[in-house]
Amino acid sequence: MKNLPITNRERFFADNDLIVSKTDLKGRITYANQTFLAIADYKEQEVLGQPHSLIRHPDMPRSVFKLLWDTLQNGQEIFAYVKNRAKNGDHYWVIAHVTPSKNAQGKVIGYHSNRRVPDRQILDEIIIPLYRSLLEIEQSSDRKAGLEKSYSKLTTILHDHGLAYDEFIANLMRKAG
């Protein structure tokens, strides 16, 4: 991945805005709506065919993406809080709802993601501290071992709460709602 800038400036979008993108099975962008392009500060031709990780912020723990991809590859939908990076290095938080896209025969042919404004209190009190701790674990070892340790920590937290990740997120969303 390119060594893109980080500005530590947060961008915001309106509560009624919906960021939408679609990818193929390998995570390459096949569609991005105008809200996506505006907040990420890209032109459509810059994102089409590119990996969705183009907007991945380095503060995001890889263990969350592992959980996301494992869930999607099992044919299930997932909700996740995600910190994304705009082209210039600014960041923005979303609550993402990602679902497998299927053809008429029921075969998964890609993924569809809708992203909304997340609840700020949940971000500040739960998600940001959790993600910071997972990222510290990932960075404390080599890349592979760090991911394994972080993923283990994440799944232990969920197990201790008796919840799958999407249930954990859904509970947080209900508290916010």
C-alpha positions as CSV (number, residue, x, y, z in Angstrom):
1,M,0.0,0.0,0.0
2,K,1.2,3.5,-0.8
3,N,2.6,5.6,2.0
4,L,-0.2,8.1,1.9
5,P,-0.3,11.2,4.2
6,I,-2.1,11.3,7.6
7,T,-3.4,14.8,8.6
8,N,-5.1,13.9,11.8
9,R,-8.0,16.1,10.6
10,E,-11.5,14.5,10.8
11,R,-14.1,15.0,8.1
12,F,-17.8,14.7,8.7
13,F,-20.8,14.1,6.5
14,A,-24.5,14.7,7.1
15,D,-26.6,12.3,9.2
16,N,-28.9,11.7,6.1
17,D,-26.0,11.0,3.7
18,L,-25.3,7.5,2.7
19,I,-21.9,6.4,1.4
20,V,-22.3,3.5,-1.0
21,S,-19.8,1.3,-2.8
22,K,-19.7,-2.1,-4.4
23,T,-16.8,-4.4,-5.0
24,D,-16.0,-7.6,-6.8
25,L,-15.1,-10.8,-5.0
26,K,-11.5,-9.5,-4.6
27,G,-12.5,-6.2,-3.0
28,R,-11.9,-4.1,-6.1
29,I,-14.3,-1.1,-6.4
30,T,-16.9,-1.5,-9.1
31,Y,-19.2,1.3,-8.0
32,A,-18.9,4.4,-5.7
33,N,-21.7,6.9,-5.2
34,Q,-21.2,10.7,-5.2
35,T,-21.2,10.8,-1.4
36,F,-18.3,8.3,-1.3
37,L,-16.4,10.3,-3.9
38,A,-17.0,13.6,-2.1
39,I,-16.0,12.5,1.4
40,A,-13.0,10.5,0.2
41,D,-12.0,13.3,-2.2
42,Y,-11.6,11.0,-5.2
43,K,-12.9,11.1,-8.8
44,E,-14.8,8.0,-10.0
45,Q,-12.0,7.0,-12.5
46,E,-9.5,7.0,-9.6
47,V,-11.4,4.4,-7.6
48,L,-13.0,2.1,-10.1
49,G,-11.0,-1.1,-10.3
50,Q,-8.9,-0.2,-7.3
51,P,-8.9,-2.2,-4.0
52,H,-11.3,-0.8,-1.4
53,S,-8.3,-0.7,0.9
54,L,-7.5,2.5,-1.0
55,I,-9.4,4.3,1.7
56,R,-8.1,2.1,4.6
57,H,-6.7,4.2,7.5
58,P,-3.6,2.8,9.2
59,D,-5.3,3.2,12.6
60,M,-7.7,0.5,11.7
61,P,-6.8,-2.9,13.2
62,R,-6.3,-5.6,10.6
63,S,-8.1,-8.0,13.0
64,V,-11.4,-6.1,12.4
65,F,-11.0,-6.5,8.6
66,K,-10.1,-10.2,9.1
67,L,-13.4,-10.6,11.0
68,L,-15.3,-8.7,8.3
69,W,-13.9,-10.7,5.4
70,D,-14.3,-14.0,7.3
71,T,-18.0,-13.1,7.9
72,L,-18.6,-12.0,4.3
73,Q,-16.9,-15.1,2.9
74,N,-19.3,-17.2,5.0
75,G,-22.1,-15.5,3.1
76,Q,-23.2,-13.4,6.0
77,E,-23.7,-9.6,6.4
78,I,-21.8,-7.6,8.9
79,F,-22.0,-4.2,10.6
80,A,-18.7,-2.6,11.6
81,Y,-17.3,0.8,12.7
82,V,-14.5,1.8,10.3
83,K,-12.1,4.7,10.2
84,N,-11.4,5.6,6.6
85,R,-8.8,7.8,5.0
86,A,-9.5,10.5,2.4
87,K,-7.1,11.1,-0.5
88,N,-5.4,14.0,1.3
89,G,-4.9,12.1,4.6
90,D,-8.0,13.4,6.5
91,H,-10.1,10.7,8.1
92,Y,-13.8,10.0,8.6
93,W,-15.6,7.4,10.7
94,V,-18.5,5.3,9.4
95,I,-20.8,2.6,10.6
96,A,-20.7,0.2,7.7
97,H,-23.3,-2.4,6.7
98,V,-21.6,-4.8,4.3
99,T,-23.5,-7.6,2.5
100,P,-22.7,-10.2,-0.1
101,S,-24.2,-9.4,-3.5
102,K,-25.7,-12.5,-5.2
103,N,-26.7,-13.3,-8.8
104,A,-30.0,-14.9,-9.7
105,Q,-28.7,-18.4,-8.9
106,G,-27.7,-17.3,-5.4
107,K,-24.0,-17.2,-6.1
108,V,-22.0,-14.4,-4.4
109,I,-20.6,-12.2,-7.1
110,G,-19.3,-9.2,-5.0
111,Y,-20.1,-7.1,-2.0
112,H,-22.2,-4.0,-1.3
113,S,-21.5,-1.5,1.5
114,N,-23.7,1.2,2.9
115,R,-22.1,3.6,5.4
116,R,-23.7,6.1,7.7
117,V,-22.7,8.5,10.4
118,P,-21.7,6.6,13.5
119,D,-22.7,7.5,17.0
120,R,-20.0,9.8,18.4
121,Q,-20.3,8.7,22.0
122,I,-19.9,5.0,21.1
123,L,-16.9,5.9,19.0
124,D,-15.2,7.9,21.8
125,E,-16.1,5.6,24.7
126,I,-15.9,2.1,23.1
127,I,-14.7,1.8,19.5
128,I,-11.7,4.1,19.5
129,P,-10.2,2.7,22.7
130,L,-10.9,-0.9,21.5
131,Y,-9.3,-0.3,18.1
132,R,-6.3,1.4,19.7
133,S,-5.7,-1.6,22.0
134,L,-6.1,-4.0,19.1
135,L,-3.7,-2.0,16.9
136,E,-1.1,-1.9,19.8
137,I,-1.3,-5.7,20.0
138,E,-0.8,-6.0,16.2
139,Q,2.2,-3.7,16.3
140,S,3.8,-5.5,19.2
141,S,4.9,-8.5,17.1
142,D,5.7,-9.3,13.5
143,R,2.9,-8.8,11.1
144,K,1.5,-12.3,11.2
145,A,1.8,-12.9,14.9
146,G,0.4,-9.5,15.6
147,L,-2.7,-10.1,13.6
148,E,-3.2,-13.5,15.3
149,K,-2.8,-12.0,18.8
150,S,-5.1,-9.1,18.0
151,Y,-7.8,-11.3,16.4
152,S,-7.6,-13.6,19.5
153,K,-8.1,-10.6,21.8
154,L,-11.1,-9.4,19.7
155,T,-12.7,-12.9,19.7
156,T,-12.0,-13.3,23.4
157,I,-13.8,-10.0,24.2
158,L,-16.8,-11.1,22.1
159,H,-16.8,-14.5,23.7
160,D,-16.7,-12.9,27.2
161,H,-19.8,-10.8,26.2
162,G,-21.5,-13.9,24.7
163,L,-21.9,-12.2,21.4
164,A,-20.9,-12.5,17.8
165,Y,-19.3,-9.3,16.4
166,D,-22.4,-8.2,14.5
167,E,-24.5,-8.7,17.7
168,F,-21.9,-6.6,19.7
169,I,-22.2,-3.8,17.1
170,A,-26.0,-4.1,16.9
171,N,-26.2,-3.8,20.7
172,L,-24.1,-0.6,20.5
173,M,-26.3,0.8,17.8
174,R,-29.5,0.1,19.9
175,K,-27.9,1.9,22.8
176,A,-27.2,4.9,20.5
177,G,-30.6,4.8,18.9
